[in-house]
C-alpha cells in the first residue's frame, strides 16, 4: 500500500490541495492521483474521503485542519477506523508517531524559515520517520535539493507553488511531488 502511494505520486507528481469543499469535485475530475483534504469536519470527512477513493485517487486528510475532533490518540483512531483515508498529514510529530504506529501512511509537514528550522526538521524526520515529508514553502528548490540529498524519505514540496515552472524546479531538485491549491495546475 505504502509503495503504491509513493509510486502514484511519482507517476503523477501534482497533488491537489483542496482548501474548500466546493473545489473537491474539480480535484476529483482533474488529472491528479492524490488529493490532500485541508477542509473537513467530523460531519463530512468520511463522505469526502469516500468520494475521493471512489474516483480511484489517494485521499489524505490533514489532521490539524479537521474540525470538531480532538487531536489525541482516540481522534487518530477514529480517523483511521471510521474515516479511512489512505493517509494523514500533520505538522505535529506526536500525531505522525501515533498514526504511523497504527499502520497509517503519514506525511509530516515542515515549515522551513531558517537554518534552525532546517536542522530541527532533519532531526525530527530521523526520529519520527514519517513515510513522506512535505516542505513548505515549496518554492525553494535549493533547500529541497539539500534536504533530499540529506534524507532518504520521499519529499514533496507545498505552499506558494503557483506555476508549472515552480513544479518543474522542485521536481528537478529531488521532490517526488508538489502540492498546490491552484486549480489550473491540477490539469498539468
MDAnalysis code that builds the backbone (N, CA, C; Angstrom):
import MDAnalysis as mda
import numpy as np

u = mda.Universe.empty(564, n_residues=188, atom_resindex=np.repeat(np.arange(188), 3), trajectory=True)
u.add_TopologyAttr("name", ["N", "CA", "C"] * 188)
u.add_TopologyAttr("resid", np.arange(1, 189))
u.add_TopologyAttr("resname", ["UNK", "UNK", "UNK", "UNK", "UNK", "UNK", "UNK", "UNK", "UNK", "UNK", "UNK", "UNK", "UNK", "UNK", "UNK", "UNK", "UNK", "UNK", "UNK", "UNK", "UNK", "UNK", "UNK", "UNK", "UNK", "UNK", "UNK", "UNK", "UNK", "UNK", "UNK", "UNK", "UNK", "UNK", "UNK", "UNK", "UNK", "UNK", "UNK", "UNK", "UNK", "UNK", "UNK", "UNK", "UNK", "UNK", "UNK", "UNK", "UNK", "UNK", "UNK", "UNK", "UNK", "UNK", "UNK", "UNK", "UNK", "UNK", "UNK", "UNK", "UNK", "UNK", "UNK", "UNK", "UNK", "UNK", "UNK", "UNK", "UNK", "UNK", "UNK", "UNK", "UNK", "UNK", "UNK", "UNK", "UNK", "UNK", "UNK", "UNK", "UNK", "UNK", "UNK", "UNK", "UNK", "UNK", "UNK", "UNK", "UNK", "UNK", "UNK", "UNK", "UNK", "UNK", "UNK", "UNK", "UNK", "UNK", "UNK", "UNK", "UNK", "UNK", "UNK", "UNK", "UNK", "UNK", "UNK", "UNK", "UNK", "UNK", "UNK", "UNK", "UNK", "UNK", "UNK", "UNK", "UNK", "UNK", "UNK", "UNK", "UNK", "UNK", "UNK", "UNK", "UNK", "UNK", "UNK", "UNK", "UNK", "UNK", "UNK", "UNK", "UNK", "UNK", "UNK", "UNK", "UNK", "UNK", "UNK", "UNK", "UNK", "UNK", "UNK", "UNK", "UNK", "UNK", "UNK", "UNK", "UNK", "UNK", "UNK", "UNK", "UNK", "UNK", "UNK", "UNK", "UNK", "UNK", "UNK", "UNK", "UNK", "UNK", "UNK", "UNK", "UNK", "UNK", "UNK", "UNK", "UNK", "UNK", "UNK", "UNK", "UNK", "UNK", "UNK", "UNK", "UNK", "UNK", "UNK", "UNK", "UNK", "UNK", "UNK", "UNK", "UNK", "UNK", "UNK", "UNK"])
u.atoms.positions = np.array([
    [0.827, -1.207, 0.000],
    [0.000, 0.000, 0.000],
    [0.868, 1.266, 0.000],
    [1.863, 1.305, 0.910],
    [2.701, 2.494, 1.008],
    [3.502, 2.715, -0.268],
    [4.008, 1.627, -0.846],
    [4.761, 1.749, -2.088],
    [3.863, 2.251, -3.210],
    [2.612, 1.779, -3.221],
    [1.667, 2.192, -4.254],
    [1.403, 3.690, -4.184],
    [1.243, 4.218, -2.990],
    [1.014, 5.657, -2.824],
    [2.207, 6.444, -3.375],
    [3.394, 6.041, -3.001],
    [4.601, 6.730, -3.471],
    [4.717, 6.617, -4.990],
    [4.475, 5.433, -5.524],
    [4.547, 5.228, -6.979],
    [3.532, 6.096, -7.713],
    [2.325, 6.222, -7.170],
    [1.297, 7.044, -7.818],
    [1.703, 8.514, -7.820],
    [2.308, 8.973, -6.731],
    [2.753, 10.365, -6.678],
    [3.922, 10.576, -7.635],
    [4.827, 9.610, -7.692],
    [5.960, 9.742, -8.615],
    [5.489, 9.782, -10.068],
    [4.461, 8.996, -10.398],
    [3.996, 8.970, -11.790],
    [3.093, 10.153, -12.125],
    [2.468, 10.756, -11.120],
    [1.642, 11.945, -11.321],
    [1.931, 12.888, -10.153],
    [2.996, 13.696, -10.254],
    [3.518, 14.426, -9.102],
    [2.728, 15.651, -8.642],
    [1.683, 16.007, -9.333],
    [0.899, 17.159, -8.884],
    [-0.189, 16.664, -7.941],
    [-0.228, 17.257, -6.757],
    [-1.179, 16.881, -5.715],
    [-2.149, 18.030, -5.516],
    [-3.444, 17.726, -5.564],
    [-4.457, 18.762, -5.350],
    [-4.620, 18.993, -3.851],
    [-4.326, 20.208, -3.419],
    [-4.529, 20.605, -2.024],
    [-5.876, 21.326, -1.968],
    [-6.905, 20.606, -1.566],
    [-8.271, 21.133, -1.584],
    [-8.519, 21.907, -0.294],
    [-8.742, 23.216, -0.454],
    [-8.882, 24.099, 0.695],
    [-10.328, 24.440, 1.028],
    [-11.248, 24.091, 0.132],
    [-12.674, 24.250, 0.445],
    [-13.459, 23.175, -0.283],
    [-14.540, 22.753, 0.313],
    [-15.319, 21.624, -0.182],
    [-15.813, 21.855, -1.613],
    [-16.075, 23.099, -1.959],
    [-16.567, 23.412, -3.301],
    [-15.570, 23.012, -4.384],
    [-14.294, 22.971, -4.064],
    [-13.272, 22.626, -5.048],
    [-13.011, 21.122, -5.161],
    [-13.624, 20.335, -4.283],
    [-13.349, 18.904, -4.290],
    [-13.731, 18.253, -5.617],
    [-14.872, 18.587, -6.158],
    [-15.303, 17.969, -7.413],
    [-14.345, 18.295, -8.550],
    [-13.796, 19.501, -8.554],
    [-12.805, 19.880, -9.568],
    [-11.568, 18.992, -9.427],
    [-11.136, 18.779, -8.195],
    [-9.963, 17.925, -7.951],
    [-10.239, 16.484, -8.373],
    [-11.425, 15.997, -8.060],
    [-11.787, 14.622, -8.414],
    [-11.798, 14.434, -9.931],
    [-12.290, 15.423, -10.655],
    [-12.360, 15.330, -12.120],
    [-11.032, 15.649, -12.801],
    [-10.075, 16.165, -12.059],
    [-8.785, 16.544, -12.639],
    [-7.914, 15.318, -12.872],
    [-6.717, 15.583, -13.381],
    [-5.754, 14.525, -13.690],
    [-4.970, 14.026, -12.473],
    [-5.066, 14.699, -11.340],
    [-4.265, 14.309, -10.176],
    [-4.649, 12.915, -9.691],
    [-3.694, 12.253, -9.062],
    [-3.975, 10.937, -8.485],
    [-4.056, 11.004, -6.967],
    [-3.674, 12.157, -6.401],
    [-3.642, 12.312, -4.948],
    [-4.284, 13.636, -4.561],
    [-5.121, 13.570, -3.522],
    [-5.808, 14.763, -3.037],
    [-5.554, 14.913, -1.545],
    [-5.126, 16.116, -1.160],
    [-4.977, 16.473, 0.244],
    [-6.220, 17.245, 0.649],
    [-6.950, 16.727, 1.615],
    [-8.123, 17.426, 2.144],
    [-7.674, 18.346, 3.270],
    [-7.727, 19.635, 3.013],
    [-7.352, 20.632, 4.011],
    [-8.593, 21.289, 4.593],
    [-9.753, 20.714, 4.282],
    [-11.030, 21.271, 4.722],
    [-11.991, 20.127, 4.995],
    [-12.171, 19.787, 6.221],
    [-13.128, 18.736, 6.552],
    [-13.521, 18.913, 8.015],
    [-14.643, 18.316, 8.350],
    [-15.074, 18.310, 9.737],
    [-15.635, 16.933, 10.067],
    [-16.012, 16.736, 11.297],
    [-16.461, 15.405, 11.704],
    [-17.724, 14.967, 10.978],
    [-18.469, 15.904, 10.421],
    [-19.701, 15.548, 9.727],
    [-19.488, 15.173, 8.263],
    [-18.481, 15.752, 7.608],
    [-18.329, 15.478, 6.176],
    [-17.064, 14.711, 5.810],
    [-16.148, 14.508, 6.732],
    [-14.847, 13.904, 6.406],
    [-14.996, 12.525, 5.766],
    [-15.830, 11.683, 6.324],
    [-16.000, 10.323, 5.791],
    [-16.538, 10.365, 4.360],
    [-17.557, 11.172, 4.111],
    [-18.133, 11.215, 2.758],
    [-17.152, 11.827, 1.755],
    [-16.374, 12.811, 2.172],
    [-15.387, 13.406, 1.278],
    [-14.295, 12.396, 0.916],
    [-13.806, 11.682, 1.907],
    [-12.788, 10.661, 1.662],
    [-13.353, 9.560, 0.767],
    [-14.580, 9.138, 1.026],
    [-15.207, 8.099, 0.196],
    [-15.349, 8.550, -1.258],
    [-15.709, 9.814, -1.477],
    [-15.821, 10.337, -2.847],
    [-14.477, 10.305, -3.560],
    [-13.438, 10.686, -2.862],
    [-12.092, 10.693, -3.446],
    [-11.666, 9.267, -3.795],
    [-11.841, 8.361, -2.842],
    [-11.416, 6.982, -3.060],
    [-12.249, 6.293, -4.142],
    [-13.525, 6.628, -4.245],
    [-14.353, 6.008, -5.285],
    [-13.939, 6.486, -6.680],
    [-13.227, 7.603, -6.758],
    [-12.689, 8.094, -8.027],
    [-11.287, 7.520, -8.277],
    [-10.887, 6.562, -7.457],
    [-9.587, 5.901, -7.571],
    [-8.428, 6.885, -7.416],
    [-8.556, 7.752, -6.424],
    [-7.495, 8.707, -6.096],
    [-7.107, 8.511, -4.632],
    [-5.861, 8.821, -4.312],
    [-5.410, 8.749, -2.922],
    [-6.033, 9.892, -2.134],
    [-6.572, 9.570, -0.968],
    [-7.199, 10.570, -0.099],
    [-6.388, 10.731, 1.182],
    [-5.873, 11.941, 1.368],
    [-5.138, 12.270, 2.589],
    [-5.908, 13.330, 3.347],
    [-6.018, 13.153, 4.649],
    [-6.712, 14.145, 5.468],
    [-5.696, 14.824, 6.383],
    [-5.769, 16.142, 6.404],
    [-4.855, 16.922, 7.254],
    [-5.470, 16.981, 8.644],
    [-4.886, 16.241, 9.569],
    [-5.416, 16.137, 10.930],
    [-5.540, 17.503, 11.595],
    [-4.549, 18.362, 11.389],
    [-4.531, 19.658, 12.066],
    [-5.701, 20.541, 11.636],
    [-6.239, 20.310, 10.451],
    [-7.338, 21.126, 9.921],
    [-8.700, 20.470, 10.064],
    [-8.752, 19.259, 10.588],
    [-10.018, 18.547, 10.755],
    [-10.779, 19.154, 11.926],
    [-11.916, 19.765, 11.623],
    [-12.684, 20.467, 12.650],
    [-13.627, 19.536, 13.417],
    [-13.780, 19.826, 14.712],
    [-14.757, 19.128, 15.528],
    [-14.286, 17.833, 16.140],
    [-13.021, 17.532, 15.980],
    [-12.471, 16.288, 16.523],
    [-11.237, 16.635, 17.328],
    [-11.079, 15.989, 18.458],
    [-9.895, 16.226, 19.274],
    [-8.628, 15.854, 18.536],
    [-7.533, 16.126, 19.137],
    [-6.243, 15.860, 18.492],
    [-5.428, 14.840, 19.291],
    [-6.115, 13.915, 19.960],
    [-5.424, 12.912, 20.765],
    [-5.414, 11.563, 20.050],
    [-4.905, 10.536, 20.726],
    [-4.774, 9.207, 20.126],
    [-6.135, 8.631, 19.725],
    [-7.170, 8.880, 20.507],
    [-8.516, 8.377, 20.171],
    [-9.033, 9.039, 18.901],
    [-8.752, 10.313, 18.715],
    [-9.174, 11.004, 17.493],
    [-8.471, 10.392, 16.283],
    [-7.207, 10.071, 16.437],
    [-6.465, 9.457, 15.336],
    [-7.012, 8.061, 15.055],
    [-7.368, 7.314, 16.109],
    [-8.033, 6.011, 15.928],
    [-9.316, 6.178, 15.120],
    [-10.097, 7.186, 15.470],
    [-11.353, 7.444, 14.772],
    [-11.097, 7.748, 13.292],
    [-10.133, 8.579, 13.030],
    [-9.795, 8.930, 11.642],
    [-9.433, 7.668, 10.864],
    [-8.606, 6.835, 11.442],
    [-8.141, 5.626, 10.761],
    [-9.270, 4.621, 10.570],
    [-10.042, 4.358, 11.617],
    [-11.048, 3.290, 11.581],
    [-12.382, 3.698, 10.965],
    [-12.764, 4.962, 11.099],
    [-14.082, 5.392, 10.613],
    [-13.967, 6.177, 9.303],
    [-13.104, 7.165, 9.256],
    [-12.971, 7.998, 8.058],
    [-12.199, 7.242, 6.967],
    [-11.222, 6.454, 7.351],
    [-10.453, 5.572, 6.472],
    [-9.756, 6.254, 5.289],
    [-8.975, 7.294, 5.544],
    [-8.200, 7.881, 4.434],
    [-7.051, 6.955, 4.064],
    [-6.418, 7.244, 2.947],
    [-5.220, 6.491, 2.565],
    [-4.032, 6.910, 3.416],
    [-4.107, 8.114, 3.970],
    [-3.036, 8.606, 4.811],
    [-3.432, 9.887, 5.501],
    [-2.570, 10.329, 6.398],
    [-2.805, 11.552, 7.152],
    [-1.612, 12.479, 7.014],
    [-1.895, 13.758, 7.196],
    [-0.883, 14.818, 7.156],
    [-0.965, 15.560, 8.483],
    [0.173, 15.951, 9.018],
    [0.186, 16.787, 10.219],
    [1.538, 17.467, 10.351],
    [1.534, 18.591, 11.041],
    [2.790, 19.240, 11.394],
    [3.292, 18.733, 12.740],
    [2.451, 18.020, 13.443],
    [2.768, 17.600, 14.804],
    [3.388, 16.205, 14.836],
    [4.599, 16.135, 15.365],
    [5.314, 14.863, 15.456],
    [4.526, 13.818, 16.234],
    [3.843, 14.243, 17.298],
    [3.083, 13.280, 18.107],
    [1.970, 12.634, 17.291],
    [1.277, 13.401, 16.435],
    [0.228, 12.829, 15.585],
    [0.813, 11.844, 14.589],
    [1.926, 12.231, 13.982],
    [2.574, 11.375, 12.983],
    [3.023, 10.075, 13.635],
    [3.598, 10.176, 14.809],
    [4.085, 8.984, 15.508],
    [2.932, 8.030, 15.817],
    [1.839, 8.545, 16.339],
    [0.688, 7.701, 16.681],
    [0.109, 7.055, 15.428],
    [-0.111, 7.847, 14.398],
    [-0.698, 7.316, 13.160],
    [0.221, 6.281, 12.524],
    [1.492, 6.548, 12.534],
    [2.460, 5.597, 11.952],
    [2.450, 4.282, 12.721],
    [2.414, 4.361, 14.054],
    [2.371, 3.153, 14.882],
    [1.122, 2.318, 14.608],
    [0.064, 2.977, 14.149],
    [-1.186, 2.285, 13.839],
    [-1.251, 1.819, 12.385],
    [-0.135, 1.986, 11.658],
    [-0.045, 1.482, 10.302],
    [-0.529, 2.426, 9.213],
    [-0.832, 3.661, 9.558],
    [-1.324, 4.635, 8.580],
    [-0.151, 5.270, 7.838],
    [-0.324, 5.543, 6.546],
    [0.674, 6.273, 5.771],
    [0.692, 7.701, 6.296],
    [1.875, 8.225, 6.574],
    [1.985, 9.540, 7.203],
    [2.849, 10.491, 6.387],
    [2.373, 11.738, 6.344],
    [3.135, 12.826, 5.733],
    [3.264, 13.912, 6.792],
    [4.492, 14.232, 7.143],
    [4.711, 15.299, 8.110],
    [5.107, 16.559, 7.369],
    [4.393, 17.638, 7.691],
    [4.663, 18.942, 7.081],
    [5.644, 19.723, 7.934],
    [6.591, 20.339, 7.252],
    [7.564, 21.180, 7.942],
    [7.623, 22.539, 7.260],
    [7.650, 23.586, 8.065],
    [7.802, 24.951, 7.572],
    [9.249, 25.354, 7.809],
    [9.976, 25.620, 6.738],
    [11.383, 25.997, 6.853],
    [11.521, 27.504, 6.688],
    [11.987, 28.135, 7.743],
    [12.133, 29.591, 7.694],
    [13.565, 30.053, 7.917],
    [14.386, 29.141, 8.449],
    [15.780, 29.493, 8.715],
    [16.584, 28.215, 8.927],
    [17.877, 28.358, 9.200],
    [18.731, 27.187, 9.401],
    [18.323, 26.371, 10.614],
    [17.836, 27.026, 11.648],
    [17.404, 26.320, 12.859],
    [16.216, 25.402, 12.538],
    [15.235, 25.913, 11.796],
    [14.080, 25.072, 11.452],
    [14.503, 23.938, 10.513],
    [15.474, 24.191, 9.661],
    [16.010, 23.133, 8.792],
    [16.630, 22.022, 9.642],
    [17.460, 22.401, 10.597],
    [18.110, 21.424, 11.472],
    [17.100, 20.645, 12.299],
    [16.083, 21.334, 12.803],
    [15.038, 20.664, 13.592],
    [14.246, 19.688, 12.709],
    [14.039, 20.053, 11.459],
    [13.324, 19.179, 10.528],
    [14.090, 17.885, 10.318],
    [15.365, 17.982, 9.986],
    [16.143, 16.767, 9.717],
    [16.247, 15.896, 10.969],
    [16.373, 16.518, 12.119],
    [16.440, 15.758, 13.371],
    [15.107, 15.054, 13.641],
    [14.018, 15.761, 13.469],
    [12.693, 15.191, 13.706],
    [12.406, 14.036, 12.744],
    [12.734, 14.212, 11.475],
    [12.493, 13.163, 10.478],
    [13.250, 11.895, 10.847],
    [14.470, 12.040, 11.287],
    [15.277, 10.873, 11.656],
    [14.751, 10.187, 12.913],
    [14.052, 10.924, 13.756],
    [13.490, 10.359, 14.979],
    [12.103, 9.751, 14.740],
    [11.227, 10.493, 14.106],
    [9.830, 10.076, 13.919],
    [9.678, 9.121, 12.739],
    [10.444, 9.320, 11.698],
    [10.444, 8.519, 10.470],
    [9.049, 8.459, 9.824],
    [8.513, 9.606, 9.399],
    [7.262, 9.570, 8.643],
    [7.505, 8.898, 7.300],
    [6.430, 8.500, 6.625],
    [6.582, 7.859, 5.320],
    [7.035, 8.855, 4.262],
    [6.665, 10.113, 4.457],
    [6.985, 11.164, 3.499],
    [6.976, 12.481, 4.263],
    [7.675, 13.480, 3.730],
    [7.598, 14.808, 4.325],
    [7.199, 15.811, 3.257],
    [6.562, 16.870, 3.721],
    [6.217, 17.982, 2.840],
    [6.950, 19.208, 3.352],
    [7.714, 19.825, 2.475],
    [8.477, 21.020, 2.829],
    [7.705, 22.243, 2.356],
    [7.550, 23.196, 3.266],
    [6.834, 24.427, 2.962],
    [7.684, 25.615, 3.394],
    [7.716, 26.712, 2.661],
    [7.115, 26.830, 1.343],
    [7.890, 26.008, 0.322],
    [7.178, 25.554, -0.686],
    [7.763, 24.656, -1.666],
    [8.601, 25.319, -2.732],
    [8.582, 26.627, -2.784],
    [9.291, 27.346, -3.860],
    [10.744, 27.647, -3.481],
    [11.396, 26.631, -2.934],
    [12.802, 26.765, -2.538],
    [13.576, 25.576, -3.096],
    [13.797, 25.530, -4.404],
    [14.442, 24.351, -4.977],
    [15.819, 24.049, -4.382],
    [16.561, 25.060, -4.019],
    [17.875, 24.824, -3.414],
    [17.760, 24.096, -2.085],
    [16.804, 24.495, -1.280],
    [16.585, 23.852, 0.019],
    [16.011, 22.450, -0.187],
    [15.104, 22.304, -1.150],
    [14.540, 20.986, -1.454],
    [15.673, 20.033, -1.853],
    [16.569, 20.498, -2.701],
    [17.688, 19.648, -3.128],
    [18.576, 19.281, -1.948],
    [18.825, 20.241, -1.096],
    [19.665, 19.993, 0.079],
    [19.047, 18.937, 0.988],
    [17.734, 19.047, 1.208],
    [17.071, 18.107, 2.119],
    [16.925, 16.727, 1.486],
    [16.672, 16.666, 0.165],
    [16.562, 15.351, -0.481],
    [17.918, 14.656, -0.548],
    [18.993, 15.421, -0.588],
    [20.328, 14.827, -0.552],
    [20.679, 14.306, 0.840],
    [20.085, 14.905, 1.858],
    [20.414, 14.550, 3.236],
    [19.532, 13.435, 3.790],
    [18.276, 13.339, 3.330],
    [17.330, 12.363, 3.874],
    [16.950, 11.333, 2.820],
    [16.583, 10.152, 3.272],
    [16.154, 9.105, 2.345],
    [14.640, 9.033, 2.206],
    [13.916, 9.771, 3.006],
    [12.451, 9.776, 2.980],
    [11.980, 10.621, 1.793],
    [10.959, 10.148, 1.058],
    [10.446, 10.942, -0.069],
    [9.971, 12.318, 0.387],
    [10.217, 13.308, -0.453],
    [9.883, 14.701, -0.148],
    [8.910, 15.228, -1.193],
    [7.902, 15.949, -0.715],
    [7.048, 16.724, -1.603],
    [7.182, 18.181, -1.195],
    [6.911, 19.060, -2.134],
    [7.006, 20.497, -1.879],
    [5.592, 21.064, -1.906],
    [5.295, 21.958, -1.001],
    [3.971, 22.566, -0.959],
    [4.046, 23.986, -0.464],
    [3.033, 24.748, -0.781],
    [2.996, 26.128, -0.324],
    [3.651, 27.063, -1.318],
    [2.884, 27.993, -1.810],
    [3.313, 29.007, -2.758],
    [3.655, 28.454, -4.132],
    [3.329, 27.202, -4.401],
    [3.516, 26.628, -5.734],
    [2.426, 27.219, -6.615],
    [2.815, 28.025, -7.587],
    [1.786, 28.719, -8.366],
    [1.985, 28.658, -9.879],
    [2.982, 27.894, -10.331],
    [3.200, 27.813, -11.772],
    [3.795, 26.461, -12.144],
    [3.699, 26.153, -13.420],
    [4.317, 24.939, -13.944],
    [5.822, 24.981, -13.691],
    [6.415, 26.152, -13.841],
    [7.851, 26.319, -13.605],
    [8.213, 25.968, -12.161],
    [7.394, 26.414, -11.190],
    [7.644, 26.061, -9.788],
    [7.684, 24.545, -9.614],
    [6.719, 23.872, -10.224],
    [6.636, 22.412, -10.107],
    [7.863, 21.762, -10.738],
    [8.214, 22.201, -11.925],
    [9.368, 21.628, -12.615],
    [10.654, 21.813, -11.806],
    [10.797, 22.963, -11.182],
    [12.015, 23.244, -10.409],
    [12.118, 22.359, -9.166],
    [11.004, 22.160, -8.447],
    [11.092, 21.332, -7.240],
    [11.262, 19.858, -7.590],
    [10.672, 19.429, -8.700],
    [10.868, 18.040, -9.136],
    [12.324, 17.825, -9.556],
    [12.875, 18.791, -10.259],
    [14.285, 18.717, -10.673],
    [15.205, 18.711, -9.448],
    [14.776, 19.386, -8.384],
    [15.578, 19.468, -7.158],
    [15.501, 18.184, -6.322],
    [14.600, 17.265, -6.690],
    [14.543, 15.989, -5.983],
    [13.232, 15.664, -5.301],
    [12.290, 16.593, -5.277],
    [10.976, 16.285, -4.705],
    [10.267, 15.295, -5.636],
    [9.443, 14.418, -5.051],
    [8.705, 13.476, -5.899],
    [7.343, 14.032, -6.300],
    [6.942, 15.126, -5.648],
    [5.658, 15.723, -5.966],
    [5.572, 17.143, -5.450],
    [4.490, 17.816, -5.873],
    [4.236, 19.191, -5.431],
    [2.753, 19.330, -5.151],
    [2.417, 19.806, -3.958],
    [1.004, 20.036, -3.631],
    [0.692, 21.501, -3.875],
    [-0.484, 21.726, -4.448],
    [-0.891, 23.094, -4.755],
    [-2.398, 23.231, -4.695],
    [-2.831, 24.384, -4.291],
    [-4.249, 24.714, -4.296],
    [-4.665, 25.410, -5.589],
    [-3.732, 25.626, -6.498],
    [-4.012, 26.301, -7.777],
    [-4.659, 25.313, -8.734],
    [-5.970, 25.464, -8.919],
    [-6.747, 24.511, -9.717],
    [-6.244, 24.328, -11.142],
    [-5.806, 25.369, -11.854],
    [-5.311, 25.137, -13.224],
    [-4.105, 24.166, -13.266],
    [-3.326, 24.141, -12.206],
    [-2.147, 23.263, -12.175],
    [-2.547, 21.790, -11.983],
    [-3.754, 21.537, -11.505],
    [-4.194, 20.160, -11.313],
    [-4.345, 19.424, -12.638],
    [-4.381, 20.148, -13.728],
    [-4.554, 19.538, -15.056],
    [-3.255, 19.342, -15.816],
    [-2.131, 19.706, -15.226],
    [-0.848, 19.547, -15.926],
    [-0.481, 18.083, -16.053],
])
